[in-house]
Amino acid sequence: MVKGLPQGGSGIHFRLTNKTVPDFNHGGNWVAMHKEGAIAPGIFTCFSPCPRGGSHVYEWTADARATKSGAILKRAKAVATHP
């Protein structure tokens, strides 16, 4: 659920980063959004956490932007260890 989308935002760029193995690209994508709400399943793809050799620390970053390549209007992050 996306909340707090800033005025002037036209979408959010989501990115998943493995903080334990930062060279691995888990991916992310741009999602066009003009209002708060849920993101439909399958709208973008990324490699889900599947750590080898113990737990890894993962970080989701969500950058709200006025345009796909424009300046960041607002940033949110969430960090968790998996498994």
C-alpha positions in Angstrom: 0.0 0.0 0.0 1.4 3.4 -1.0 0.7 6.3 1.3 2.0 9.8 1.4 2.6 10.3 -2.3 3.8 13.9 -2.6 1.9 16.4 -4.7 3.3 16.6 -8.2 4.4 13.0 -8.2 3.6 10.9 -11.2 5.2 7.6 -10.1 7.6 5.7 -7.9 10.8 4.0 -8.6 11.1 0.9 -6.4 14.5 -0.8 -5.9 15.6 -3.9 -3.9 19.2 -3.9 -2.6 21.1 -6.7 -0.8 23.1 -4.9 1.8 25.1 -8.0 2.5 26.0 -8.6 -1.2 25.7 -5.1 -2.7 27.0 -6.2 -6.2 24.0 -8.4 -6.8 21.3 -6.5 -8.7 17.9 -7.5 -7.4 16.2 -5.0 -9.6 13.2 -2.8 -9.4 11.0 -0.7 -11.6 9.1 2.5 -12.2 5.4 2.4 -11.4 3.2 5.2 -12.6 1.0 6.4 -9.7 -1.0 9.7 -9.3 -2.7 8.8 -6.1 -2.2 6.6 -3.0 -3.3 3.0 -3.2 -2.2 -0.6 -3.8 0.1 -1.7 -6.6 -1.3 -4.4 -8.7 0.5 -7.8 -8.5 2.9 -8.4 -11.3 3.3 -4.7 -12.2 7.1 -5.1 -11.9 9.6 -7.8 -11.3 12.7 -8.2 -9.1 14.7 -11.1 -7.7 13.2 -11.9 -4.3 15.5 -12.6 -1.4 17.2 -16.0 -1.6 20.3 -15.8 0.5 23.0 -18.4 0.4 25.1 -19.0 3.4 22.9 -17.5 6.1 20.9 -14.3 6.6 21.3 -11.3 4.4 20.1 -7.7 5.0 17.8 -6.3 2.3 16.6 -2.7 1.7 13.7 -1.5 -0.3 13.9 2.0 -1.6 10.9 3.9 -3.0 11.6 7.2 -4.8 8.6 9.3 -5.7 9.3 11.5 -8.7 7.5 14.0 -10.9 8.8 12.2 -14.0 10.5 8.8 -14.5 14.0 10.4 -14.6 13.2 13.5 -12.7 14.4 14.7 -9.3 13.4 12.7 -6.2 10.4 14.4 -4.4 10.3 12.0 -1.5 12.2 8.8 -0.5 11.1 6.0 1.7 13.2 3.0 2.8 12.6 -0.3 4.7 15.3 -2.6 5.9 14.9 -6.2 7.0 17.0 -9.4 7.5 16.0 -12.5 5.6 15.4 -15.2 6.7 
